[in-house]
């Protein structure tokens, strides 16, 4: 098979972990694929898709600020992308470009890897942005029976609540009855830290997951672990959504090495800033 190219588009993408993760996956799979990052400014997504068609680029990862507009530009959407009106993956089906969303399913896969079953679970999600909406959709499809969304501006949670009958707007008091509590905000990222909610609300039988992966163990996760909770870091979702992208591009028969992908990401995160 001739060498093929995949890429991530977004702005900024300088510090994206996607190149390291996907290159590790391609190497482990033994395929002749390359992966690069293209900084594509807001408003230039259509030109990027035109380039994909013209240059024969085999796959794209899509990050901010392009996820919504790309969903309007591709030829076809998978079920999750259609519901979310958001695309993080573009693949080729002959001449057609197909948009998919693997973020939510990647989160569910990361929980599964950690031994956490979401079927029948009650979940509290802090935040109502694009990441939170992808979680609501995937968790509902995976069998979660009660999903409460906590957001500082309740009106902004309407789109997330509308995704499934099992979702509702919640309050901090709902955290105590959840089996799984998820931070789907950027609170806790970088050196400033911070808690998306007071850890005193946790009980020791809960699973606490954070979508933030820099730092890998946030202050919030540390506090949750100290209260006896089981914790899941944000790198798992990043790796597993990328693994699902690999499956789309390479086909169901491909063997995707998530351990190699995570190791590559951790190596980058360990480098000096």
N, C-alpha and C positions, 0 to 999 in steps of 0.2 A: 504494500500500500504506500502511495506517495505521502511525503511529509505533509502534515496538516497544521493549521494555525487556529488557535482560540485566543480570546482576549477578554479583558475586563474594560468596560467603558464607564466613566464617571468623572466627577470633579469635586474635590481633588482625589487622586488615586495614588499619590506618591508613596504613601505608607500602607497601601493595601497588602494584605497577606495573601490575596488570591494567587498571584504568580507563584509564590513558594508552594502553596498548597497544591495547586493544579499540576505544576511541574513534577512534584513528588509523586502524584497519582499517576501521571503519564509514564514516568520512569518505572514505577512499580508494576504497571500493567504491561510494560514492554512494547508500547506503541510509539510510533514516530510522530508525535505531536509536540508543538511548541506552544507557549502561552506568554503573552505580553500584556502590558497595561497601556491603555491609551487615555490620556486626559482629554475628555470631550466636554467642552463648555456647555452650560445650560443653553438650550435652544438649538443645539447641533446634533441631537440624536438622530434625526432623519438622515442627515449626511453620513453619520456613522453606519446606519443600516444600508444606505446606498453603497457605501464602501464594502460592507460585508458581502453584498450581492456581487459587486463588480470584481472584487479581489478573491472571491471564493473562500472567505474566512468561514471556518466550519462551525464555530460556536462563539457566543458572546455571554459573558457574565455582565449583568447590568446593575449598577449601584446608583446612589443618589447623584444628581437630581433627575434621573431619567426613567425611573421605573414606571411611572404613570404614563408618560408620553409614549414610551415604547409599546405599551399595551395597545395604544391606538394606531400604531404604525405597522405592526407585523400583520401577516396574512391570516393567521389563525392563533387562537389561544387555547391552552389546556383549561380544565375545569376550574382549578384553583385561581389561575390568572384571570379568568373571566369573572369570577365572583369578586375578586379583590381589586380588579381593574389596575393590576400591578404586575410587572414582569421583572424577574431577576435573571432569566435564562432565555437565550435565543438559540434555536437549532435550525437545521435545514431539513426539509422534506422535499427533495427534488428542487424545484425553483422556489418553493414556498418557504417563508420564514415563520417559524412557530414559536410563540411566546409561552413560557412556563413560569410558575412560581414555586420554588422549592424551599423557601424560607421556613414556612410553618411545618412542613413535613420533616425538614431537617431538625427542627426543635424536638418534635415527637421522637425522631430517631435517636437524638442525643439522650433523651430521657430513657428510652428503651435500653440503650447501651449501658446506662447507669443502673438498670434494673428497676426502673420506675414504670409501672403500668398506668396509662391514662384512662383506660376503659373503665367507666363507672366512677371516675374521679371528679371531685369538686375542686375547681381551680380559681384562684384570685390573681388577676393580672393587673399590675400597676403600670399605667400608661395606656394611651389610646391611639398612638401613631401607626404608621405602616407596619412596623414590626409586630405591634400588639394585634393588629387586625389579622395578620397572617397566622398568629398563634391561635386566635379565636376560631378561625376557619378550620385549621388542621386539627385542633383538639376536639372540636365538635364532631368532625368526620371520624376521628379515632375513638369516639365513644364517651368523651367526658360529658357528664350529665348536668353540670351546673358550672357556669363560667361567669364570674362577676368581674366587672371592669372598674377600676378605681382611677379616676383622673381629676386633676385639679380643676379643670373646666368641664363640668358634666356634659355640656352641649357638644363638646368635641368628641365625645364617646359614642354619639348616635350611630355613626357608620359601623362601628365595631359591634354594637349591640344588635344592629339590624342584620348581621350576617347569619344568625342562627337563633332559633327559639330558645335554646338553652342559655343564651347570654343575657345578662342584665346589668344595669348600672348598680354599682355597689358602694359601700362605705368602708372605712377602716375597720369597723367592727366585724365585717365579713371575713377578715383575714383569719381570725381564730377558728372558723368552721371549715376552712379550705384544707384539702389534702396536699395541694401543691400551690405555692406562692411564687409568682414570677415578676421580676423587675424587667419591664420592657421599655424603660426609659434610659437615658444616658447618665443618670445620676450615679455617681461612683466611679466614673471614668477618669483616668489619669491620676495626677498627684493630689487633686483636691478632695477626692473621696466623697463622703456623704452617704446618707441612708435614704432610700426611697420611702421607707416606712420605719417606724420604731421597732427594733428587734424584740422589744418586750412583748409585742403582740404574738410572737411565735410560740408554738408548743412543740415539744420534742419529737412528736410523731410525724411532723410535717416534712415535706420536701421543699427546699427553697432553691430556686434557680435564678440565675442572673444572666441577662444577655450581654452584659458588659464583659469583655475579655482582656481589657488592658486597664488595670492589672488583672492577672488571671484569677487571683483570689481577692475579690473586693473586700473592703471593710465590712460591708453588709453581709457577705457570705461568712466571713470570719465570726461575726457576731452571732449569726444563725447557728453555726457549728458549735459555738460555745454554749448555746442553749439546747444542744442535743439534736438539732435538725440535721437531716441529710442534705447535702448541698451539691448543686450541679453548676459548673462554671459555663460561661458564655462561649468558650472556644468549641465546645461540642456541637452547638448549633451551626457555627460557621463551617466546621469541617463536614458535617453531614449534609448541609444544603449544597456544598460543593461536590460531595460524593454523588448526590442525586443528579447534579448537572453532568458529572462524568458519565453516569449511567445513560442519560439522555443522548449525549454526544457519541459515546462509544458503543451503545447497544446493551441489551440486557445480558448478553453473554459475557461481558467484560467483568473481570474481577477487580473490585475497587478496594484499595488498601487504605482504610481510614487511619490505621495506626501510623503509617508512613506520612500521611497528610498532616496529622496532628503533630507529629515529631518535627516536621518542617516548619509548621507555624510556631511551635514553642521555641525553636532555634532562632527564628527572627525576633520573637518577643524578648528573648534573652539578650539580644544585642544592645549595646549602649545607644541611647537616644541620639 
